[in-house]
Amino acid sequence: MRLALAGAASTHPARTILAAALRSFLAERDRWPLWLPVLLGTGVLSYFALPTEPEPWLGAAIAVSGYTAAITLRRNPAISIALIAAATLAAGFAAAQIRSALVAAPVLAGKIGPVAIEGRVVTTELQPRGYRMVIDHVHVARLAAAETPRRIRVRVLSGTIAVRPGDVVSLRAELNPPPGPAAPGAYDFARRAWFEQVGAVGFARGQPRLVARADDGPFSLAGTIERLRQTVNEKLRAVSPGDTGNMEAALMTGDQAAISAPTMTAMRDSGLAHLLSISGLHFGLVAGILFFSIRFLLAAVPFFALHYPVKKWAAVAAFAGALGYLLISDSSPPAERSFVMIAIVLVAVLIDRSALSMRLIAWAALAILLLQPESVTGPSFQMSFGAVCALIAAYEATNRRFAEWRRDGGRWRFAGVYIAGVLLSTVIATIATAPYSVYHFNRLALYGLAANLVAVPLTSIWIMPWAIAAFILMPFGLESLALTPMGWGVDAVILVARTVAGWPGAVVLIPAMPGIALAVITAGGLWLCLWRGRWRRAGIAVVVAGAALVPLAPPPDLLVDDSGRLVALRGADGALALSTRRTAKFEGDIWLRRNAQFEAARWPEGTDDLACDALGCIWRTRGQVVALVSRAEALADDCAGATVVVSQVPAPRSCRGPLAVIDRWSLWRDGAHAIWLSPDGVRVESARGVAGDRPWVKKPELAARERRNREIKISRSP
């Protein structure tokens, strides 16, 4: 029978490949659990990809049924494995469903204000101009309790922070619902706000007025930690003014909002922006410095070294330090993920297990996906775990060789191995995170390797040890002793960033990447990192196939923001021209970035393609006629002669001649629009159409209510 199978396999190459893959799969049984977080994350992403909200019981029912069936049929391994995989997918789907339901809170229906607001300050954040605060326990005049958001985010445009977390304040502000994507498929702030329970954003008219101090209310651990965080930031900026103190605040408390725009741009363009977001690097340094310092001190005392497990004591102290760092850094999602990973590593030390293994990273990913499933859609989760998986895979492949080089050489060999390790780690992390940087930010820092080779060791060896010393000295009022030398290192990092960012071609913008391309690249990268056998090399081909999909998504020819006032036209050379740079500048910058442009092209008014007057513009391109209407008087002619009508005013129902009509109500209801033009027809996508009918997406009935309210306001105006 074996001979028959061998003969059949030889005549059917597909069977030969399948048999080899099956042998490799069975040979790597110990690596199977590593795919559980991958399946869980895929289930989470499938929930967010749905166009409508599913039944609340769907994911949990499938997961429970799948796991139950797998246990029942455990004597049939193939079926049991398939059922576990399907059930894990469903478990991720259910985790996202449950999380979305748990954070559900009212979202503002439409723009209101200026209106009186009273609430408790949750967080404050200094910015280059003014500051921003999040308020909960909100009371908004003219809003019923059932319609009042649980949290609002308000920006105060001038002045210094005069309130502290826990204070009750009152103010007048203009509020809007959290904005949706600036273009179909772009970053969705409204979804992020939903999971943060922020139901409105806006800006204050004047300074907030203090109603009650935090000390007058009941004790709140969260409020106490926030006040401590604000105090730390104030001390940092008192010792180190300007961007030096702002960078120190970013590294020590996670508050990077006050960093000036030029410095932040230089950090991004040099590939050093990751240093500003408290993540695995920072937690690893804090825990590592504490662990090795305390272990060295304890080991230096023979009594402790001979009678007590000083290594485990050091691990406990490092865990406590990492926990304190998490709390003071605002417990942001990236910080929480990093803490979980470091905690698992330290627990491994306590139970005498290997501290660096892919299985521990898988457990960390499982915990985060179950607690914060929405994080899988963000760049922080994707970039941090992408880098960690790649680094651990490289460690598994090269650790023995590096250990031999260190053992067989002297001091100079040790230094060379360290430099080679830093270089290799930087290259691997840069390659692993590049697809996600391109997908989310459309930019690639070409000289990031050079900048990181200087900045990362400087941060590790000089800056972060002084940061820990500053934390220790701060209760005694001696923080300047550590912050001053720390500032020297921070200034050096800023100098490196500005120097590298100033090199010719330091940053390259790349057009928006389709989601399917990122998914294929991620699948190939996981295949390459999670397996150990020779068949892992197939992941390289999958990554290349995903990269080949990047340029296959054609960019839109016309973009319209949700007010209709900002329009972008694509010229024959592929460049976007914006109708204005005075309004909706944020949306315009996103459009240009997604089109790989640093600056907008000249608006082609007065050319053969575009003719404008007081009523609007007519654009002729790709065999279509597009009418950009700014006044209602133009609608009659444009509805009769144009194939596409984009109107800042409501269009009558009789406007049925064009292939597509996008008027004021369409924009209010569905958000920004993208339009593709060709001689064969027109394709239209809206932000709401791509996002679907989800809890965080503005509902048609809310848009209709806003429309009625505006109509009443207009009819009542003199």
MARBA-605960 format. One record per residue (C-alpha): x, y, z. Coordinates in steps of 0.5 Angstrom, whole numbers, padded with zeros to 4 digits, always signed. Example, Ala and Ser with C-alpha at 12.3 -4.5 7.8 and 13.67 -1.06 7.14 Angstrom:
2
+0025-0009+0016;+0027-0002+0014;
//
This chain:
718
+0000+0000+0000;+0006+0005+0002;+0009+0003-0005;+0002+0005-0008;+0001+0011-0005;+0009+0013-0007;+0007+0012-0014;+0001+0016-0014;+0004+0022-0010;+0010+0021-0016;+0004+0022-0021;+0001+0028-0018;+0005+0034-0016;+0000+0037-0012;-0001+0030-0007;+0007+0030-0006;+0007+0038-0004;+0001+0036+0001;+0004+0030+0004;+0010+0034+0005;+0006+0040+0008;+0002+0035+0013;+0009+0031+0015;+0012+0038+0017;+0005+0040+0020;+0006+0034+0025;+0013+0035+0026;+0012+0042+0029;+0006+0039+0034;+0010+0044+0039;+0008+0050+0035;+0001+0049+0034;-0001+0053+0040;+0002+0059+0037;-0003+0060+0032;-0009+0060+0037;-0008+0068+0038;-0007+0069+0030;-0014+0065+0030;-0017+0069+0036;-0014+0076+0032;-0017+0073+0026;-0024+0072+0029;-0024+0079+0032;-0022+0082+0025;-0028+0079+0022;-0033+0082+0027;-0030+0089+0025;-0030+0087+0018;-0038+0086+0018;-0042+0091+0014;-0048+0090+0020;-0048+0089+0027;-0049+0081+0028;-0054+0078+0033;-0051+0078+0040;-0051+0071+0041;-0047+0069+0035;-0040+0069+0036;-0041+0066+0043;-0046+0060+0041;-0041+0058+0035;-0035+0058+0040;-0038+0054+0045;-0041+0049+0040;-0034+0048+0037;-0030+0047+0043;-0036+0042+0046;-0035+0038+0039;-0028+0038+0039;-0028+0035+0046;-0033+0030+0044;-0029+0028+0038;-0022+0028+0041;-0021+0021+0039;-0021+0024+0031;-0015+0029+0032;-0016+0032+0025;-0023+0033+0026;-0022+0036+0033;-0016+0040+0031;-0021+0043+0025;-0026+0044+0031;-0021+0048+0036;-0019+0052+0030;-0026+0054+0028;-0028+0055+0035;-0022+0060+0037;-0024+0064+0031;-0031+0065+0034;-0028+0066+0041;-0025+0072+0038;-0031+0074+0034;-0035+0074+0041;-0030+0077+0045;-0030+0083+0040;-0038+0083+0041;-0038+0083+0048;-0033+0088+0049;-0037+0093+0044;-0043+0092+0048;-0040+0093+0055;-0037+0100+0053;-0043+0102+0049;-0045+0109+0051;-0049+0115+0048;-0046+0119+0042;-0048+0126+0041;-0053+0126+0035;-0050+0133+0032;-0047+0139+0033;-0049+0143+0039;-0047+0150+0042;-0044+0154+0045;-0047+0150+0051;-0046+0150+0058;-0042+0144+0061;-0041+0141+0067;-0037+0135+0069;-0031+0132+0073;-0024+0132+0069;-0021+0125+0068;-0015+0127+0064;-0011+0133+0062;-0006+0134+0057;-0002+0140+0055;-0001+0141+0048;+0003+0146+0043;-0003+0151+0044;-0007+0150+0050;-0009+0144+0053;-0014+0138+0052;-0018+0135+0057;-0023+0129+0058;-0029+0130+0062;-0034+0125+0065;-0040+0125+0069;-0042+0130+0064;-0048+0134+0065;-0050+0138+0058;-0055+0144+0058;-0061+0142+0053;-0059+0135+0053;-0063+0129+0056;-0059+0124+0061;-0061+0119+0056;-0057+0123+0050;-0051+0125+0054;-0045+0122+0053;-0041+0119+0058;-0035+0122+0056;-0033+0128+0052;-0026+0131+0050;-0025+0138+0050;-0020+0143+0048;-0018+0149+0051;-0015+0153+0046;-0011+0158+0050;-0007+0158+0057;-0004+0153+0062;-0007+0148+0065;-0011+0151+0071;-0015+0144+0073;-0013+0137+0076;-0016+0130+0075;-0022+0130+0079;-0024+0137+0079;-0031+0139+0078;-0031+0144+0072;-0036+0148+0068;-0035+0151+0062;-0038+0153+0055;-0036+0149+0049;-0038+0147+0042;-0039+0140+0041;-0039+0135+0035;-0040+0127+0035;-0033+0124+0034;-0031+0125+0027;-0031+0119+0022;-0026+0117+0017;-0023+0123+0013;-0024+0118+0007;-0027+0111+0005;-0023+0106+0009;-0018+0111+0012;-0017+0111+0020;-0024+0111+0024;-0023+0116+0030;-0031+0115+0031;-0029+0107+0032;-0023+0109+0037;-0028+0114+0041;-0033+0109+0042;-0029+0104+0045;-0026+0110+0050;-0033+0112+0051;-0032+0119+0048;-0039+0121+0045;-0037+0128+0044;-0031+0132+0042;-0030+0140+0041;-0027+0146+0044;-0028+0151+0050;-0030+0158+0049;-0026+0161+0054;-0023+0158+0061;-0026+0153+0065;-0029+0155+0072;-0027+0151+0078;-0034+0148+0081;-0030+0143+0086;-0023+0141+0088;-0022+0133+0087;-0020+0133+0095;-0027+0135+0097;-0030+0129+0093;-0029+0121+0095;-0022+0118+0094;-0021+0116+0087;-0015+0111+0086;-0015+0113+0078;-0016+0121+0080;-0010+0120+0085;-0006+0117+0079;-0008+0122+0074;-0006+0128+0079;+0001+0125+0081;+0002+0124+0073;+0001+0131+0072;+0005+0133+0078;+0011+0129+0075;+0010+0133+0068;+0010+0139+0071;+0017+0138+0075;+0020+0135+0069;+0018+0142+0065;+0020+0146+0070;+0027+0143+0070;+0028+0142+0063;+0024+0147+0059;+0022+0147+0052;+0022+0140+0047;+0027+0137+0052;+0022+0137+0058;+0016+0135+0053;+0021+0129+0051;+0022+0127+0058;+0015+0127+0059;+0013+0123+0053;+0019+0118+0056;+0017+0118+0063;+0009+0119+0063;+0007+0118+0056;+0005+0125+0055;+0008+0127+0048;+0002+0132+0046;+0006+0138+0048;+0012+0136+0043;+0013+0142+0038;+0011+0140+0031;+0018+0141+0028;+0021+0136+0033;+0015+0131+0032;+0016+0131+0024;+0023+0130+0025;+0022+0124+0030;+0017+0121+0025;+0022+0123+0018;+0028+0120+0022;+0024+0113+0024;+0025+0115+0031;+0018+0116+0033;+0017+0109+0036;+0022+0112+0042;+0016+0117+0044;+0011+0112+0045;+0012+0108+0051;+0012+0101+0049;+0016+0094+0050;+0023+0098+0049;+0021+0102+0055;+0018+0097+0059;+0024+0092+0058;+0029+0098+0059;+0025+0099+0066;+0025+0092+0068;+0031+0090+0066;+0035+0096+0069;+0031+0095+0076;+0032+0087+0075;+0040+0087+0074;+0041+0093+0078;+0038+0090+0084;+0040+0083+0083;+0048+0085+0083;+0047+0089+0089;+0044+0083+0093;+0049+0078+0090;+0055+0083+0092;+0052+0081+0099;+0055+0074+0101;+0049+0073+0106;+0044+0074+0101;+0047+0071+0095;+0048+0064+0099;+0042+0064+0103;+0036+0067+0098;+0034+0067+0091;+0036+0074+0089;+0034+0073+0082;+0027+0072+0084;+0027+0077+0089;+0030+0082+0083;+0024+0079+0079;+0019+0081+0084;+0022+0088+0084;+0022+0089+0077;+0015+0087+0076;+0013+0092+0082;+0017+0098+0078;+0014+0096+0071;+0007+0096+0075;+0009+0103+0077;+0011+0105+0070;+0005+0103+0067;+0000+0107+0072;+0004+0113+0072;+0004+0113+0064;-0003+0113+0064;-0004+0106+0062;-0005+0107+0055;-0006+0101+0051;+0001+0100+0048;+0003+0101+0055;-0002+0095+0058;+0000+0091+0052;+0008+0092+0054;+0007+0091+0061;+0003+0084+0060;+0009+0082+0056;+0014+0084+0061;+0010+0081+0067;+0010+0074+0063;+0017+0074+0062;+0018+0076+0070;+0014+0070+0072;+0018+0066+0067;+0024+0068+0071;+0020+0066+0078;+0018+0059+0075;+0025+0058+0072;+0022+0058+0065;+0026+0061+0059;+0024+0068+0059;+0025+0069+0052;+0020+0064+0048;+0015+0065+0042;+0010+0061+0047;+0010+0067+0052;+0009+0072+0047;+0003+0068+0045;+0000+0068+0052;+0001+0075+0052;-0003+0076+0045;-0008+0072+0048;-0009+0076+0054;-0009+0083+0050;-0014+0080+0045;-0019+0078+0050;-0019+0084+0054;-0018+0089+0049;-0020+0086+0042;-0021+0093+0039;-0013+0094+0039;-0012+0089+0034;-0014+0094+0029;-0009+0099+0031;-0002+0100+0029;+0001+0100+0036;-0001+0093+0037;+0001+0091+0030;+0007+0094+0030;+0009+0092+0037;+0007+0084+0036;+0010+0084+0029;+0017+0087+0031;+0017+0082+0038;+0015+0076+0033;+0020+0077+0028;+0026+0079+0034;+0024+0072+0038;+0024+0068+0031;+0031+0071+0030;+0033+0070+0037;+0031+0063+0036;+0035+0062+0030;+0042+0066+0032;+0042+0065+0039;+0047+0059+0039;+0051+0062+0034;+0052+0069+0038;+0053+0065+0044;+0059+0062+0041;+0062+0068+0039;+0061+0071+0046;+0064+0065+0049;+0070+0064+0045;+0072+0072+0045;+0075+0077+0049;+0072+0084+0051;+0073+0086+0044;+0069+0080+0041;+0064+0082+0046;+0063+0089+0044;+0063+0087+0037;+0057+0082+0038;+0053+0087+0042;+0054+0092+0036;+0052+0086+0031;+0046+0085+0036;+0044+0092+0036;+0045+0092+0028;+0041+0086+0027;+0035+0088+0032;+0034+0094+0029;+0034+0092+0022;+0029+0086+0023;+0025+0091+0027;+0025+0096+0022;+0023+0091+0016;+0018+0087+0021;+0014+0094+0022;+0015+0097+0015;+0008+0094+0012;+0004+0097+0018;+0008+0104+0018;+0006+0104+0011;-0001+0102+0011;-0003+0107+0017;+0002+0113+0016;+0003+0112+0009;+0011+0114+0010;+0017+0110+0010;+0024+0113+0014;+0029+0111+0009;+0035+0113+0014;+0031+0110+0020;+0037+0104+0021;+0042+0110+0022;+0038+0114+0026;+0036+0108+0031;+0043+0105+0031;+0045+0112+0035;+0039+0113+0038;+0037+0107+0041;+0043+0105+0045;+0043+0112+0047;+0036+0111+0050;+0038+0105+0053;+0045+0106+0056;+0044+0114+0058;+0037+0116+0058;+0032+0111+0061;+0037+0110+0067;+0037+0117+0069;+0029+0117+0068;+0029+0111+0073;+0034+0115+0078;+0029+0121+0077;+0023+0117+0079;+0027+0115+0085;+0029+0122+0087;+0023+0126+0086;+0020+0125+0092;+0026+0128+0096;+0026+0134+0091;+0032+0132+0088;+0030+0130+0081;+0034+0135+0078;+0040+0131+0079;+0038+0126+0074;+0034+0130+0070;+0039+0135+0068;+0044+0129+0065;+0038+0126+0062;+0036+0132+0058;+0043+0132+0055;+0041+0125+0052;+0034+0127+0050;+0038+0133+0046;+0042+0129+0043;+0037+0124+0040;+0033+0131+0038;+0039+0133+0034;+0040+0126+0031;+0033+0126+0029;+0033+0133+0026;+0040+0131+0022;+0037+0125+0019;+0031+0128+0017;+0034+0133+0014;+0038+0128+0009;+0036+0128+0002;+0030+0123+0001;+0029+0122+0008;+0022+0120+0008;+0018+0117+0002;+0011+0117+0002;+0007+0111-0001;+0000+0111-0003;-0006+0108+0001;-0005+0100+0001;-0011+0096+0001;-0013+0092+0007;-0012+0085+0003;-0005+0087+0001;-0003+0088+0009;-0007+0081+0011;-0003+0077+0006;+0004+0080+0008;+0002+0079+0015;+0000+0072+0014;+0007+0071+0010;+0010+0074+0016;+0007+0069+0021;+0008+0063+0017;+0016+0065+0017;+0016+0067+0024;+0012+0062+0028;+0014+0055+0024;+0021+0053+0025;+0022+0047+0019;+0024+0049+0012;+0017+0050+0010;+0017+0056+0014;+0021+0059+0008;+0014+0059+0004;+0012+0065+0008;+0017+0069+0004;+0014+0068-0002;+0007+0070+0001;+0010+0076+0003;+0012+0078-0004;+0005+0076-0006;+0002+0081-0001;+0007+0087-0003;+0005+0085-0011;-0002+0087-0009;+0000+0094-0006;+0000+0098-0013;-0007+0094-0015;-0012+0099-0012;-0013+0105-0016;-0014+0111-0013;-0020+0115-0013;-0021+0121-0018;-0025+0125-0014;-0026+0126-0006;-0031+0130-0002;-0031+0132+0005;-0037+0131+0009;-0039+0138+0009;-0038+0139+0001;-0033+0145+0002;-0027+0141+0001;-0026+0137-0006;-0020+0134-0009;-0019+0133-0016;-0014+0128-0019;-0010+0130-0025;-0007+0127-0031;-0001+0126-0028;-0004+0123-0022;-0003+0129-0017;-0009+0131-0013;-0011+0138-0013;-0015+0141-0007;-0021+0146-0008;-0018+0150-0002;-0013+0150+0004;-0017+0154+0009;-0022+0149+0011;-0022+0142+0013;-0014+0142+0013;-0014+0136+0017;-0018+0132+0012;-0014+0135+0006;-0007+0133+0009;-0010+0126+0010;-0012+0126+0003;-0005+0128+0000;-0001+0123+0005;-0006+0117+0002;-0004+0120-0005;+0004+0120-0003;+0004+0128-0004;+0007+0133+0001;+0004+0139-0003;-0003+0139-0007;-0002+0141-0014;-0005+0147-0017;-0013+0148-0017;-0014+0147-0025;-0019+0153-0025;-0019+0156-0032;-0016+0150-0036;-0020+0146-0041;-0022+0141-0036;-0024+0146-0031;-0029+0152-0031;-0032+0155-0025;-0036+0161-0024;-0040+0164-0018;-0045+0158-0018;-0040+0152-0018;-0035+0148-0023;-0035+0144-0029;-0030+0139-0029;-0029+0134-0036;-0025+0128-0035;-0024+0121-0037;-0031+0121-0041;-0035+0124-0035;-0038+0131-0034;-0037+0133-0026;-0041+0139-0023;-0039+0142-0017;-0045+0146-0014;-0044+0151-0009;-0051+0155-0010;-0058+0152-0012;-0059+0156-0018;-0054+0151-0022;-0058+0145-0020;-0063+0145-0026;-0058+0146-0031;-0053+0141-0028;-0058+0135-0026;-0059+0135-0034;-0052+0136-0037;-0047+0132-0032;-0046+0125-0030;-0044+0126-0023;-0047+0132-0019;-0043+0134-0012;-0047+0139-0009;-0046+0143-0002;-0054+0145-0002;-0059+0139-0002;-0061+0137-0009;-0069+0136-0011;-0071+0129-0012;-0072+0131-0019;-0065+0131-0020;-0065+0124-0023;-0061+0125-0030;-0054+0124-0027;-0051+0117-0026;-0049+0119-0019;-0052+0125-0014;-0048+0127-0008;-0052+0133-0004;-0051+0136+0002;-0056+0131+0006;-0052+0125+0003;-0045+0128+0006;-0049+0129+0013;-0051+0122+0013;-0046+0118+0010;-0040+0122+0011;-0034+0123+0006;-0034+0120-0001;-0029+0118-0006;-0031+0117-0014;-0028+0113-0019;-0029+0116-0026;-0028+0112-0033;-0031+0112-0040;-0035+0106-0038;-0038+0109-0032;-0038+0111-0025;-0036+0108-0018;-0038+0111-0011;-0036+0110-0004;-0038+0113+0002;-0035+0113+0009;-0041+0110+0012;-0042+0105+0006;-0035+0102+0008;-0035+0102+0015;-0042+0099+0015;-0048+0100+0020;-0044+0099+0026;-0045+0102+0033;-0040+0107+0033;-0042+0110+0026;-0047+0115+0025;-0054+0113+0024;-0059+0115+0019;-0064+0117+0024;-0059+0121+0027;-0057+0125+0021;-0065+0125+0019;-0066+0129+0026;-0060+0133+0025;-0063+0135+0018;-0070+0137+0021;-0067+0141+0027;-0063+0145+0022;-0069+0146+0017;-0073+0149+0023;-0067+0153+0025;-0066+0156+0018;-0074+0157+0017;-0074+0161+0024;-0068+0165+0022;-0070+0172+0020;
//
